[in-house]
Amino acid sequence: MMIGKTNKGITMHAFEDYWGTPEGLGPYVENFRILQVNEAASRRVMLETGEAQIAEVPLSYFPELIQSGFSIHKGAGFNSIHNISFAGNYWDKYSVLTGAPLSRDRDISMPWVGDPFENGEYSETTASMISSMKVRNALA
């Protein structure tokens, strides 16, 4: 692929003679554009209007977007960027996909698992929350 910068992001164009393409099959995607769109609401509108085919949106948008016919990418494919998320310990009470209640086993004996309700009331300073924060900081 050849990469060129534009005013709004990066545009990539397929390389017809790529050695990894099976003979007789051209590239699956001719052009690919990556845009930096900082506002989540703008990314959502771009999806809904067809201006974008893929976008990172907050979890809070998932139920409405799924109802509108969008789907969630559930796995990584080839040439994907992998990451480790340090964003908490799965505190959702309901599935964003089905709305079904979630049951979580928060084993706070493991140093990377925090429970903000460890002492009965919400607190970000419980022993397990401090421990899990230290683990995430160490990994980062």
Protein Blocks (a to p, Z undefined) as FASTA:
>chain_A
ZZdddfkbccddddfklmklcghiacfblbdcddddfblklmmmmmmnopafbdcddfkl
mmmmmmnopacdfbdcehiacdddfebjhjafbdfklopacdddddfkbmkbccfklnop
acfkbfklmmmmmmmmmmZZ
